Amino acid sequence: MSSSLADLQAIYETPFLELIRRSHEVHREHWKNNDVQLCTLLSIKTGGCSEDCSYCAQSARYKTELEIEPLMKCEEVLPRARQAKEKGAARFCMGTAWRGVKSGDAKFNEVLKTVREVSKLGMEVCVTLGLLGDQEASQLKEAGVTAYNHNIDTSPEYYPNIISTRSFQDRLDTIAAVQRAGMSVCCGGIIGMGESITDRLRMLEVLCNLDPAPESVPLNCLVPMPGTPLADQPQVDIFEFVRLVATARIVLPKARVRLSAGRDQLSREGQALCFFAGANSIHYGEKLLTAENPDTNEDVTLLKELGLLQE
């Protein structure tokens, strides 16, 4: 649904208990099974990225302890995908640390081969490969990609404080190419990078006004990485995060609202509040690209205790 910044501010500033009551009602109206989708994210090419994203340990511009790893071959990825499915993942996501892809490039061809094989396993296939154009998007769609992840990260106004090597419009152009190819869009952002509440709501405003709206909206809490410019940022306030989850659920009622990076910083009670407010997917597995993630057994236990069904 289209929403203005004023609309979003009014929703966000609703008294907390009233806000999550309202978002819970919206959630139950549109998601009657009350399920939580499990997604596994695997870094298939790690480190050495030319971009300067201030939050990312994979940037070659910062002195981090991350070891650079080459692109994984199809035969290396497939066992990981099968394992993810066996553990209950309904979506398998693959990410690469590079600026973007070009048709005909050997590395892109290897990714296409991997996608074709993973898609045969019966899971949704999501990739995040950076910038791409219409030709590359069409090839990914044909290979079997279900959804393409390309976060806008923050508001258009705050974005230049975080990244200088690609513009906000670059991101919107990639999203448009994904939509033209007929893939679903997985698009969200990161909070806790020093942005204001208004920036967070402006980010949601952009997402609400995409046509069509994103199929999934990952909400990440910054994981401060040693060696990056944002290494010393404080932890996100849980009530601010729940407010954002609730606001996203109300204005994007048909989207999967995914709890992504930084979930290991949230208590069980904090996660429960997020689920009540309308989150209905988690990234599942011990690693999220380079960030730590809760243990899978802990996740299964929590979901069972909350009475949430798994797909």
C-alpha positions in Angstrom: 0.0 0.0 0.0 1.2 3.5 -0.8 2.0 5.5 2.4 3.4 8.9 2.9 6.0 9.8 5.6 3.3 11.5 7.6 1.2 8.4 7.5 4.1 6.3 8.7 5.0 8.7 11.5 1.4 8.6 12.7 1.5 4.8 12.8 5.0 4.6 14.4 4.1 7.0 17.1 1.0 5.2 18.2 1.2 4.1 21.9 3.3 1.0 22.0 0.7 -1.6 23.1 -1.9 -0.2 20.8 0.6 -0.3 17.9 1.5 -3.9 18.3 -2.2 -4.9 18.9 -3.1 -3.2 15.6 -0.1 -4.8 13.7 -1.0 -8.2 15.1 -4.5 -7.9 13.8 -3.3 -6.9 10.4 -0.9 -9.9 10.5 -3.6 -12.4 11.4 -5.9 -11.0 8.7 -3.3 -11.6 6.0 -1.4 -14.6 7.4 -3.9 -17.0 8.8 -1.6 -19.9 9.2 0.6 -17.9 11.6 3.7 -19.6 10.2 7.3 -18.5 10.3 9.2 -19.2 7.2 12.8 -20.4 7.7 15.4 -19.1 5.3 19.1 -20.1 5.1 21.6 -17.6 3.8 25.0 -18.8 2.5 27.9 -16.6 1.5 29.1 -18.2 -1.7 31.9 -15.6 -2.3 33.3 -13.9 0.8 35.4 -10.8 1.2 37.4 -8.6 -1.1 34.5 -6.5 -2.2 35.3 -3.2 -4.0 32.4 -1.3 -2.4 32.7 0.9 0.7 29.6 0.0 2.7 30.4 1.3 6.1 28.8 -1.6 7.9 30.4 -4.4 6.0 33.4 -6.5 7.0 33.6 -7.8 3.4 34.8 -4.5 2.0 38.4 -4.6 0.8 38.7 -1.0 2.0 38.7 -1.8 5.7 41.1 -3.7 7.8 39.0 -6.6 9.2 39.9 -10.1 10.2 37.7 -11.6 7.6 39.4 -14.1 5.3 38.8 -13.7 1.6 37.3 -16.8 0.0 36.8 -17.5 -3.7 33.4 -18.2 -5.4 32.1 -21.6 -4.3 31.6 -24.2 -7.0 28.2 -25.7 -7.6 29.3 -29.0 -6.1 30.3 -27.2 -2.9 27.0 -25.4 -2.6 24.6 -28.2 -3.2 25.4 -30.2 0.0 24.8 -27.0 2.0 21.5 -26.5 0.3 20.4 -30.0 0.9 21.3 -29.7 4.5 19.3 -26.5 4.8 16.3 -28.2 3.4 16.7 -31.1 5.8 16.7 -28.6 8.7 13.4 -27.1 7.6 14.5 -24.1 5.4 11.9 -23.2 2.8 14.1 -20.7 1.1 17.8 -20.9 0.3 19.6 -17.6 -0.3 23.1 -17.2 -1.8 25.1 -14.0 -1.5 28.3 -12.8 -3.1 30.7 -10.0 -2.1 31.1 -8.1 -5.3 29.7 -5.0 -7.0 27.5 -6.7 -9.5 27.2 -9.2 -12.3 27.6 -9.1 -16.1 26.2 -11.5 -18.6 28.9 -13.8 -20.0 31.3 -13.5 -17.1 32.6 -16.8 -16.0 31.7 -16.3 -12.3 28.2 -15.3 -13.2 27.9 -18.4 -15.4 29.0 -20.5 -12.4 26.3 -18.9 -10.2 23.7 -19.6 -12.9 24.8 -23.3 -12.9 24.4 -23.4 -9.1 21.0 -21.8 -9.2 19.8 -24.4 -11.8 20.8 -27.2 -9.5 19.6 -25.7 -6.2 16.2 -25.0 -7.8 15.7 -28.7 -8.4 15.7 -29.3 -4.6 12.2 -27.8 -4.2 13.0 -24.7 -2.1 12.6 -21.1 -3.0 15.9 -19.8 -4.4 17.0 -16.3 -3.6 20.3 -14.6 -4.6 22.0 -11.3 -3.7 24.7 -10.5 -6.3 24.8 -6.8 -6.3 23.9 -4.6 -9.2 22.4 -6.1 -12.3 20.6 -5.1 -15.5 17.7 -6.5 -17.5 19.8 -9.2 -19.3 21.3 -10.6 -16.1 17.9 -10.5 -14.4 16.3 -12.4 -17.2 19.0 -15.1 -17.0 18.6 -15.5 -13.3 14.9 -15.8 -13.7 15.3 -18.4 -16.4 17.8 -20.4 -14.3 15.3 -20.7 -11.4 15.7 -17.7 -9.1 12.5 -17.1 -7.1 13.6 -13.8 -5.5 16.4 -11.3 -5.7 17.6 -9.6 -2.5 18.8 -6.0 -2.9 18.4 -3.9 0.2 18.1 -0.1 0.0 19.7 0.0 3.5 18.4 3.3 4.8 16.7 6.5 3.6 17.7 8.2 0.4 18.9 11.2 2.5 21.1 9.2 4.9 22.4 6.8 2.3 25.4 8.9 1.3 26.7 8.7 4.9 26.9 4.9 4.6 28.0 4.2 1.0 29.7 6.3 -1.7 30.6 3.7 -4.3 27.0 3.1 -5.6 24.1 5.5 -5.5 20.6 5.0 -4.1 19.3 5.3 -7.6 21.6 2.4 -8.6 19.8 0.2 -6.1 16.4 1.3 -7.4 17.5 0.5 -10.9 18.5 -3.0 -10.0 15.2 -3.5 -8.2 13.3 -2.3 -11.3 15.3 -4.8 -13.5 14.3 -7.6 -11.1 10.7 -6.7 -11.3 10.7 -6.5 -15.1 12.2 -10.0 -15.2 9.3 -11.3 -13.1 11.3 -12.2 -9.9 10.1 -11.4 -6.5 11.9 -8.5 -4.7 13.4 -9.1 -1.3 14.3 -5.6 0.0 14.7 -4.0 3.3 17.3 -2.2 5.3 19.6 -1.9 8.4 18.9 0.1 11.5 21.4 1.2 14.1 23.8 3.0 11.7 23.4 6.4 13.3 20.3 7.2 11.3 17.2 9.0 12.8 13.7 7.6 13.3 12.7 9.7 10.3 15.3 7.9 8.2 13.9 4.6 9.1 10.4 5.6 8.2 11.6 7.2 4.9 13.2 3.8 4.1 9.8 2.2 4.7 8.1 4.9 2.6 10.4 4.0 -0.4 9.5 0.3 0.0 5.8 1.0 0.2 5.9 3.0 -3.0 7.7 0.3 -5.0 5.3 -1.1 -7.6 4.8 -3.9 -6.9 5.6 -3.8 -3.2 8.4 -6.2 -2.1 7.5 -9.8 -1.5 9.7 -9.8 1.6 11.2 -7.1 3.8 14.3 -8.1 5.8 14.9 -5.9 8.8 18.5 -6.0 10.0 19.9 -4.6 13.3 23.5 -3.5 12.7 26.1 -6.0 13.7 29.1 -3.7 14.5 32.1 -5.3 12.7 35.6 -4.6 14.0 37.6 -2.6 11.5 34.6 -1.0 9.8 33.6 2.7 10.3 30.5 1.6 12.2 32.3 -0.7 14.6 31.4 1.4 17.7 27.7 1.9 17.1 25.5 1.1 20.1 23.0 -1.7 20.1 19.5 -0.9 18.7 16.8 -0.3 21.3 14.4 -3.3 21.3 11.3 -1.1 21.5 12.4 1.0 18.6 13.0 -2.2 16.6 9.6 -3.7 17.5 7.9 -0.4 16.5 9.6 -0.6 13.1 8.5 -4.2 12.7 4.9 -3.3 13.6 4.9 -0.3 11.3 6.2 -2.4 8.4 3.6 -5.1 9.0 0.8 -2.5 8.9 1.9 -0.7 5.7 3.2 -3.9 3.9 0.5 -6.4 5.0 1.3 -9.0 2.3 5.1 -9.0 2.7 7.2 -11.5 4.6 8.8 -9.3 7.3 12.1 -11.1 8.0 14.2 -10.8 11.1 17.6 -10.9 9.7 21.1 -9.8 10.9 21.5 -8.9 14.5 18.9 -11.3 15.8 21.5 -12.8 18.1 21.5 -9.5 20.0 17.7 -9.9 20.7 16.5 -11.7 23.8 13.9 -14.5 23.4 11.3 -12.0 24.8 12.4 -9.4 22.3 12.0 -11.9 19.4 8.6 -12.9 20.7 7.5 -9.3 20.6 8.7 -9.0 17.0 6.7 -12.1 16.1 3.6 -10.8 17.8 4.1 -7.5 16.0 4.0 -9.2 12.6 7.5 -10.7 11.8 6.9 -14.0 10.0 10.3 -15.1 8.8 13.8 -15.5 10.1 17.2 -16.2 8.6 18.0 -19.5 10.0 21.5 -21.0 10.5 24.7 -20.3 12.5 25.9 -17.7 10.0 24.4 -14.8 8.1 27.1 -14.1 5.5 29.8 -13.0 8.0 27.6 -12.2 11.1 26.8 -14.6 13.9 23.2 -15.9 14.1 21.3 -17.8 16.9 21.8 -21.6 17.0 19.3 -23.5 14.9 18.2 -25.6 17.9 17.5 -22.5 19.9 15.3 -21.2 17.1 13.3 -24.4 16.8 12.8 -24.4 20.5 11.6 -20.8 20.6 9.2 -21.2 17.7 7.7 -24.3 19.4 7.3 -22.6 22.7 5.5 -19.7 21.0 3.2 -22.1 19.1 4.4 -20.8 15.7 4.1 -23.3 12.8 6.9 -23.8 10.4 6.4 -24.1 6.6 
